[in-house]
């Protein structure tokens, strides 16, 4: 496989994951989940966000990039107050 083919394959896989997540996100929001979109941040800040979510969120959480989905609206509220 050439470098060009490999890069195309990686881009294709990334695009499929993003489309799948968008479909999942739309379905979950219709079911009452809360979507929160963060502003761009440094990698270090992202590590702190991930740790905070694992430590403090009670309900299920899904994420891709800066988009976060919370099953429990209270988690989304606390998350928004902390990180937005």
FITI-824402 format. One line per 5 residues: number of its first residue (from 1); their letters; for each residue y negated, x negated, z negated of N, C-alpha, C. Coordinates in nm, 2 decimals. Example, Ala and Ser with C-alpha at 12.3 -4.5 7.8 and 13.67 -1.06 7.14 Angstrom:
# FITI-824402
1	as	0.57/-1.32/-0.78/0.45/-1.23/-0.78/0.33/-1.32/-0.78  0.22/-1.28/-0.71/0.11/-1.37/-0.71/0.00/-1.29/-0.79
END
This chain:
# FITI-824402
1	xxxxx	0.12/-0.09/0.00/0.00/0.00/0.00/-0.12/-0.09/0.00  -0.22/-0.06/0.09/-0.34/-0.14/0.10/-0.43/-0.10/-0.02  -0.53/-0.19/-0.04/-0.63/-0.16/-0.14/-0.70/-0.03/-0.11  -0.73/-0.01/0.02/-0.80/0.11/0.06/-0.72/0.24/0.03  -0.59/0.23/0.06/-0.50/0.34/0.03/-0.49/0.37/-0.12
6	xxxxx	-0.48/0.26/-0.19/-0.47/0.27/-0.34/-0.59/0.34/-0.40  -0.71/0.30/-0.35/-0.84/0.36/-0.40/-0.84/0.51/-0.36  -0.80/0.54/-0.24/-0.80/0.68/-0.20/-0.70/0.76/-0.28  -0.59/0.71/-0.31/-0.49/0.78/-0.40/-0.55/0.80/-0.54  -0.61/0.70/-0.60/-0.67/0.71/-0.73/-0.78/0.82/-0.73
11	xxxxx	-0.86/0.82/-0.62/-0.97/0.92/-0.61/-0.91/1.06/-0.60  -0.80/1.07/-0.52/-0.74/1.20/-0.51/-0.68/1.25/-0.64  -0.62/1.17/-0.71/-0.56/1.21/-0.84/-0.67/1.25/-0.94  -0.78/1.17/-0.94/-0.89/1.20/-1.03/-0.95/1.34/-0.99  -0.97/1.37/-0.86/-1.02/1.49/-0.82/-0.93/1.61/-0.85
16	xxxxx	-0.80/1.59/-0.84/-0.71/1.70/-0.88/-0.72/1.73/-1.03  -0.73/1.62/-1.11/-0.74/1.64/-1.26/-0.87/1.72/-1.29  -0.98/1.68/-1.22/-1.11/1.75/-1.25/-1.10/1.90/-1.21  -1.04/1.93/-1.09/-1.02/2.07/-1.05/-0.94/2.14/-1.15  -0.82/2.09/-1.19/-0.74/2.15/-1.29/-0.81/2.18/-1.42
21	xxxxx	-0.89/2.08/-1.46/-0.96/2.10/-1.59/-1.07/2.21/-1.57  -1.13/2.22/-1.46/-1.23/2.32/-1.44/-1.17/2.46/-1.44  -1.06/2.47/-1.38/-0.98/2.60/-1.38/-0.94/2.64/-1.52  -0.89/2.54/-1.59/-0.85/2.56/-1.73/-0.97/2.60/-1.82  -1.08/2.53/-1.80/-1.20/2.56/-1.88/-1.25/2.70/-1.85
26	xxxxx	-1.26/2.74/-1.73/-1.31/2.87/-1.70/-1.22/2.98/-1.76  -1.09/2.96/-1.76/-0.99/3.06/-1.82/-1.01/3.06/-1.97  -1.02/2.94/-2.03/-1.04/2.94/-2.18/-1.17/3.01/-2.22  -1.28/2.98/-2.15/-1.41/3.04/-2.18/-1.39/3.20/-2.17  -1.32/3.24/-2.07/-1.30/3.39/-2.06/-1.23/3.44/-2.17
31	xxxxx	-1.14/3.36/-2.24/-1.06/3.40/-2.35/-1.14/3.39/-2.48  -1.26/3.34/-2.48/-1.34/3.33/-2.60/-1.37/3.19/-2.65  -1.32/3.09/-2.58/-1.35/2.95/-2.62/-1.49/2.92/-2.59  -1.55/2.82/-2.65/-1.69/2.78/-2.64/-1.69/2.65/-2.56  -1.78/2.64/-2.46/-1.80/2.52/-2.38/-1.93/2.45/-2.43
36	xxxxx	-1.92/2.32/-2.45/-2.03/2.24/-2.49/-2.03/2.12/-2.39  -2.15/2.10/-2.33/-2.16/1.98/-2.24/-2.26/1.88/-2.31  -2.21/1.76/-2.33/-2.29/1.66/-2.39/-2.38/1.59/-2.29  -2.48/1.52/-2.33/-2.56/1.44/-2.25/-2.49/1.30/-2.23  -2.51/1.23/-2.13/-2.45/1.10/-2.11/-2.48/1.01/-2.23
41	xxxxx	-2.38/0.92/-2.27/-2.39/0.84/-2.39/-2.32/0.71/-2.36  -2.33/0.62/-2.45/-2.26/0.49/-2.44/-2.12/0.51/-2.48  -2.03/0.41/-2.44/-1.89/0.42/-2.48/-1.87/0.42/-2.63  -1.96/0.34/-2.70/-1.95/0.34/-2.85/-1.97/0.48/-2.91  -2.08/0.55/-2.86/-2.10/0.68/-2.91/-1.99/0.77/-2.88
46	xxxxx	-1.93/0.76/-2.76/-1.81/0.84/-2.73/-1.70/0.82/-2.82  -1.67/0.70/-2.86/-1.57/0.67/-2.96/-1.60/0.75/-3.09  -1.72/0.75/-3.13/-1.76/0.82/-3.26/-1.74/0.97/-3.24  -1.77/1.02/-3.13/-1.75/1.16/-3.10/-1.61/1.20/-3.11  -1.52/1.12/-3.04/-1.38/1.15/-3.04/-1.32/1.14/-3.19
51	xxxxx	-1.36/1.04/-3.26/-1.32/1.03/-3.40/-1.36/1.15/-3.48  -1.49/1.19/-3.47/-1.54/1.31/-3.54/-1.46/1.43/-3.51  -1.43/1.46/-3.38/-1.36/1.58/-3.34/-1.22/1.58/-3.41  -1.15/1.46/-3.40/-1.02/1.45/-3.46/-1.02/1.48/-3.61  -1.13/1.43/-3.67/-1.14/1.44/-3.82/-1.18/1.58/-3.87
56	xxxxx	-1.28/1.65/-3.80/-1.34/1.77/-3.85/-1.31/1.90/-3.79  -1.26/1.90/-3.66/-1.23/2.02/-3.60/-1.10/2.08/-3.64  -1.10/2.21/-3.67/-0.99/2.28/-3.72/-0.90/2.34/-3.61  -0.97/2.40/-3.51/-0.90/2.47/-3.40/-0.87/2.37/-3.29  -0.81/2.43/-3.18/-0.78/2.35/-3.06/-0.90/2.30/-2.99
61	xxxxx	-0.89/2.19/-2.93/-1.01/2.13/-2.85/-0.95/2.07/-2.72  -1.02/2.09/-2.61/-0.99/2.03/-2.49/-1.12/1.96/-2.44  -1.10/1.85/-2.37/-1.22/1.78/-2.32/-1.18/1.70/-2.19  -1.29/1.68/-2.11/-1.28/1.59/-2.00/-1.42/1.54/-1.98  -1.44/1.41/-1.99/-1.57/1.36/-1.98/-1.67/1.41/-2.08
66	xxxxx	-1.78/1.47/-2.04/-1.88/1.52/-2.13/-1.86/1.67/-2.16  -1.76/1.73/-2.11/-1.74/1.87/-2.13/-1.63/1.89/-2.24  -1.67/1.97/-2.34/-1.58/2.00/-2.45/-1.56/2.15/-2.46  -1.44/2.19/-2.49/-1.40/2.33/-2.51/-1.34/2.34/-2.65  -1.39/2.44/-2.72/-1.35/2.47/-2.86/-1.29/2.61/-2.87
71	xxxxx	-1.18/2.61/-2.93/-1.11/2.74/-2.96/-1.19/2.81/-3.07  -1.23/2.74/-3.17/-1.30/2.79/-3.29/-1.45/2.78/-3.27  -1.52/2.89/-3.27/-1.66/2.88/-3.25/-1.74/2.80/-3.36  -1.68/2.80/-3.48/-1.74/2.72/-3.59/-1.73/2.57/-3.55  -1.62/2.53/-3.50/-1.61/2.39/-3.45/-1.72/2.36/-3.35
76	xxxxx	-1.74/2.45/-3.26/-1.84/2.43/-3.15/-1.98/2.42/-3.21  -2.00/2.51/-3.31/-2.14/2.51/-3.37/-2.16/2.37/-3.44  -2.07/2.33/-3.52/-2.08/2.20/-3.60/-2.09/2.08/-3.50  -2.01/2.09/-3.40/-2.02/1.98/-3.29/-2.15/1.98/-3.23  -2.21/2.09/-3.19/-2.34/2.10/-3.13/-2.45/2.05/-3.22
81	xxxx	-2.44/2.09/-3.35/-2.54/2.04/-3.45/-2.53/1.89/-3.46  -2.41/1.83/-3.46/-2.40/1.69/-3.48/-2.43/1.61/-3.36  -2.39/1.65/-3.24/-2.40/1.56/-3.12/-2.50/1.60/-3.02  -2.56/1.72/-3.02/-2.66/1.75/-2.92/-2.80/1.73/-2.97
END
